[in-house]
Amino acid sequence: MNAGAREKCRELLAEGLQKLSLTLDPKQKDQLLKFLDLLQKWNGIYNLTAIRDPEQMVRQHLLDCLAILPAFELENQTRMRVLDVGSGGGLPGVILAIAKPEMQVSLIDTVHKKTAFLTQAKLELGLENVTVLTGRVEQYEADGKYDVITSRAFAELKNFIQLTHHLLKQGGRYIAMKAGIPEAEINQLPPGWRLDRVWPLNVPGLQAERHLILIARDEK
C-alpha cells in the first residue's frame, strides 16, 4: 500500500470509529492498518479475501468487524475467552484481539496456509493475547471452555452449534456474524438452544445488511 492509499485508509478508519462511537489508541489504529497491509501482501499468494481495494477492505473488513464490539460488552468479562471459528484471514478474531487486548482470542481454521498467515500476523502485530490453531473445530479439545464462540459466515447456525458446543462454557454465548436475518436457520436451532437476540449492525460506508445472531443455551 503506497503512502497516499495508507493515509486515505487511516482517514476512513478514523471516520468509521467516530461513527461507531469507538475509541482506539494510536497503537491500535496502527495495528489495524498494519494488519490490512499484511492481508494485502499475503492475499496475493494465498487468496485470503476477494476484496482487493484497500478502501473497501477498511469498510468491509475492519469496520465491519469493529461494529460487533458492543455485543461483546454484554458478557461483562474482564478477561473474556473467545474462539473465532473458521477464522480464515483473521476476521473477526484479529480485529477483536487488537481492539480488546484484555480479551484472550483463539483463532482456528483447517487450512494450513490461512493459519500460517494468522501466525505471522500475530508475530508482526505483537498480539500476545492470540492463539492460532490448525485443525477441525469438532476435534479440538480446549484447555478450558470459552465465554463466546464467534464466526463470520462459517456455517449454518445448526451446524455451527453442533460442531462447537463442547467448547462453550455454561452461561456462554454464540455471536454469529450474518448478512440478512437467517430465519430458516434460526427455526432449525438444535434442541437446548435459543435465539437470544438479533443485533442489527450499521457499518459506516456499507449499504449491505449486517446482523449479529446471539444464541444461548435454553435453560428451561
C-alpha positions in Angstrom: 0.0 0.0 0.0 1.5 3.3 -1.0 1.6 6.4 1.3 -1.4 8.0 -0.3 -3.6 4.9 0.0 -2.5 4.3 3.5 -3.4 7.9 4.5 -6.8 7.5 2.9 -7.3 4.3 4.8 -6.3 6.0 8.0 -8.9 8.7 7.4 -11.6 6.2 6.6 -10.8 4.2 9.8 -10.9 7.4 11.9 -14.2 8.5 10.4 -15.6 5.0 10.9 -14.6 4.7 14.5 -16.2 8.1 15.2 -19.5 6.9 13.6 -19.3 3.7 15.6 -18.6 5.7 18.8 -15.5 3.6 19.4 -12.2 4.9 20.8 -8.9 3.2 20.0 -5.5 4.5 20.9 -2.8 5.3 18.2 -1.1 2.0 18.6 -4.3 0.1 18.0 -5.1 2.1 14.9 -1.6 1.4 13.6 -2.0 -2.3 14.3 -5.3 -2.3 12.3 -3.6 -0.6 9.3 -0.6 -2.9 9.5 -3.0 -5.9 9.6 -4.5 -4.5 6.4 -1.0 -4.3 4.8 -0.4 -7.9 5.8 -3.7 -9.1 4.5 -3.0 -7.4 1.1 0.5 -8.8 0.9 -0.5 -12.4 1.7 -3.6 -12.2 -0.3 -1.6 -12.1 -3.5 -0.3 -15.6 -2.7 -3.0 -17.2 -0.6 -6.2 -15.6 -1.8 -7.5 -14.8 1.7 -10.2 -12.4 0.6 -11.9 -11.5 -2.7 -11.6 -7.8 -1.8 -8.5 -6.1 -3.3 -9.2 -2.4 -2.9 -7.7 -1.1 0.4 -10.5 1.4 1.0 -13.1 -1.4 0.6 -11.1 -3.5 2.9 -11.3 -0.8 5.6 -15.1 -0.8 5.2 -15.9 -4.5 4.6 -13.2 -5.9 6.9 -12.0 -3.5 9.6 -15.2 -1.5 10.2 -17.5 -4.5 9.7 -15.7 -6.4 12.5 -15.2 -3.4 14.7 -19.0 -2.8 14.6 -19.6 -6.0 16.5 -17.6 -4.9 19.6 -20.6 -3.6 21.6 -22.2 -7.1 21.5 -19.1 -8.5 23.4 -19.7 -5.9 26.2 -22.7 -7.9 27.2 -20.6 -10.6 28.6 -19.2 -8.2 31.2 -15.9 -10.2 31.5 -12.6 -8.6 32.1 -10.6 -11.4 30.6 -13.0 -13.0 28.2 -12.0 -16.1 26.3 -13.2 -16.0 22.7 -13.0 -18.6 19.9 -13.2 -17.5 16.3 -14.2 -20.5 14.2 -13.1 -20.7 10.6 -11.1 -17.6 11.2 -9.6 -17.5 7.6 -7.9 -14.2 7.2 -8.4 -13.3 10.9 -11.9 -11.8 10.7 -13.2 -11.1 13.2 -10.7 -12.6 15.6 -7.6 -10.5 14.9 -9.7 -7.3 14.9 -11.2 -8.3 18.3 -7.7 -9.0 19.7 -6.4 -5.6 18.6 -9.4 -3.6 19.9 -9.7 -5.6 23.1 -6.2 -6.5 24.3 -7.6 -7.8 27.6 -9.5 -10.4 25.6 -8.0 -13.9 25.0 -8.7 -14.8 21.4 -8.2 -18.2 19.8 -8.3 -18.5 16.0 -9.0 -21.9 14.5 -9.0 -22.9 10.8 -8.5 -26.2 8.9 -6.4 -24.6 6.2 -2.7 -24.5 6.9 -1.9 -21.6 4.6 -4.5 -19.5 6.5 -3.2 -20.3 9.9 0.4 -19.6 8.6 -0.9 -16.1 7.8 -2.6 -15.8 11.2 0.6 -16.8 12.9 2.6 -14.3 11.0 0.1 -11.6 11.8 0.2 -12.5 15.5 4.0 -12.1 15.5 4.3 -8.9 13.4 1.4 -7.2 15.3 2.7 -8.3 18.7 -0.6 -9.9 19.7 0.2 -11.8 22.9 -3.5 -12.4 23.5 -3.9 -14.5 20.4 -3.6 -18.3 20.0 -3.6 -19.8 16.5 -4.9 -23.3 16.0 -4.9 -25.5 12.9 -7.5 -28.3 12.7 -11.1 -29.2 12.7 -13.0 -27.5 15.5 -15.2 -30.5 16.3 -12.0 -32.4 17.2 -10.5 -29.6 19.2 -10.3 -30.2 23.0 -9.6 -26.9 24.6 -7.8 -26.3 27.9 -10.8 -24.6 29.4 -14.0 -23.5 27.7 -14.9 -20.2 26.0 -17.1 -17.4 27.1 -18.0 -16.6 23.5 -17.7 -18.6 20.2 -18.0 -16.4 17.2 -17.7 -16.7 13.4 -18.1 -14.7 10.2 -20.2 -16.8 7.8 -18.6 -20.1 9.0 -21.6 -22.4 8.7 -25.4 -22.5 9.2 -26.3 -21.9 12.8 -27.3 -25.5 13.5 -24.0 -26.9 12.2 -22.1 -24.2 13.9 -23.5 -25.2 17.3 -23.3 -28.9 16.7 -19.6 -28.7 15.9 -18.6 -26.4 18.7 -21.0 -26.7 21.7 -18.5 -28.8 23.6 -16.2 -25.8 23.7 -18.7 -23.2 25.1 -18.8 -22.8 28.9 -22.1 -22.9 30.8 -23.7 -19.5 30.5 -21.6 -18.7 27.4 -23.0 -17.3 24.2 -22.6 -17.6 20.4 -22.2 -14.4 18.4 -22.5 -15.2 14.7 -22.0 -12.6 12.0 -24.6 -12.8 9.2 -25.8 -10.7 6.4 -29.6 -10.8 6.5 -31.6 -12.4 9.3 -31.4 -16.2 8.6 -35.0 -17.1 9.7 -34.8 -20.6 8.4 -31.5 -21.2 10.3 -33.0 -19.7 13.5 -36.0 -22.0 13.2 -33.7 -25.0 12.9 -31.6 -24.4 16.0 -30.8 -27.7 17.8 -32.8 -28.7 20.9 -31.5 -27.0 24.0 -30.6 -23.7 22.3 -32.5 -20.5 21.8 -32.2 -17.2 20.0 -31.1 -14.7 22.5 -31.0 -11.6 20.3 -30.8 -10.3 16.7 -28.5 -7.3 16.7 -28.6 -5.1 13.5 -25.3 -3.6 12.6 -24.8 -0.2 11.0 -21.4 -0.4 9.3 -20.1 3.0 8.1 -19.7 3.1 4.4 -21.7 -0.2 3.8 -25.2 -0.3 2.4 -25.5 -4.1 2.7 -27.4 -5.7 5.6 -25.3 -6.9 8.5 -26.6 -8.6 11.7 -25.3 -10.5 14.7 -27.2 -13.5 15.8 -26.8 -14.2 19.5 -27.6 -17.7 20.7 -27.6 -19.1 24.3 -28.5 -22.4 25.9 -32.2 -22.8 26.7 -32.1 -23.1 30.5 -35.8 -24.1 30.7 
